[in-house]
Amino acid sequence: MQQTLAGKNILLGISGGIAAYKCADLTRRLIERGAKVHVVMTKAAQEFITPLTMQAVSGNPISTSLFDPTAELSMGHIELAKWADLVLLAPATADLIARVAAGMGNDLLSTLVLATDAPVAVSPAMNQQMYQNIATQENIATLARRNMMIWGPGKGEQACGDVGMGRMLEPMQLVGLCEDFFAPKPLHGRSVVITAGPTREAIDPVRYISNHSSGKMGFALAATAAKLGANVSLISGPVSLATPNGVNRIDVTSAEEMYQASLKLAKQHDIFIGCAAVADYRPEHLATQKIKKSADNDNMHISMVKNPDIIAAVASLTEARPFTIGFAAETQDVENYAKDKLQRKGLDMICANDVSVEGQGFNSDNNSITVYWADDKKELGFGSKTELSQAILLTALGQID
Ligand code: C5P
């Protein structure tokens, strides 16, 4: 097991929700990755999972009360608050969230949250109606405003039989968020704007011309850039992908809309990555009514005009020009076409892949990429789009610095 959390001290605060039973597994997964875990439980949490279970899996005594002389002897509550590198409240019930929002210290867990200067992550878990309640929503917004991280909740079936928002994130999702939190942040202080997905060029009110781009590469880049600490904007064409955590998403439909959004945002960011499969042409005229099939016409002609080349326009900015990275999806002679594109569009870097090979590129979760810049190249090889995103961003960083 990779020791992604080696030496990290995590204070796990459990409050009284049914999801508390998942905390044993969560604790094991954190420890497996090298973390040290101390568990604090509210009185209600102990109705859902026993302190004995949590002690066995964490390997540490469980703290449950503010007024426990023996616990204060081993590690007092202020000491515990100082020990933590991260305080994770999971599950965080509506009641715990309300008490934290109000700044109360009426039990050990809420007192620890007041007493710590470690970052606090809150993983809400409650009935969907309680989650939607304006009081809960306002309390969560208050915590977010105070820079607490809000992890979840997820959506789905609930223990009470309801369906909706309010499920605690699964233990492995919380582990992933802890890993992201502790991961090095080489892009801290940088901003990245990424275009992703296809564009849709309308023919009439019901039809359009588009392509098979899934948006997966651009979304993986956005998620990874955010994870590496960048401030990320993602200009997305129509795709069916969830917005990555911490990413500012701008939805567009046509190339023209993507062009407008890109030129505006490019000037406000340090790095521009053109990952979208922008339609090269669009119908010259947009029919205002649905075009009808006619008995005497077996052929139909649509006159097309060229769309603006978004990335070339960004690369030719004379003021506030970002470091500009393009993509070249080719089916043959990849190196030559990629280098030609690099030069012709005035890019700083281009990521080239051969989309004629099955199992990589379009719609796949994997890709195989070589990066070219003016005087050199780097083979990043075959990998998941997430792994390649990290390699692309770190290669770009090497060129910028
Ligand atoms: O389509 P093409 O192979 O020229 O795409 C190469 C690069 O140019 C990609 O990064 C793509 O996002 C970008 N591009 C663009 N605007 C266009 C066409 C392509 O930004 N109209």
Boltz pocket constraint, residues with backbone or C-beta under 6 A from the ligand:
constraints:
  - pocket:
      binder: B
      contacts: [[A, 195], [A, 255], [A, 274], [A, 275], [A, 276], [A, 277], [A, 278], [A, 279], [A, 280], [A, 307], [A, 308], [A, 309], [A, 310], [A, 311], [A, 312], [A, 325], [A, 326], [A, 327], [A, 328], [A, 329], [A, 341]]
      max_distance: 6.0
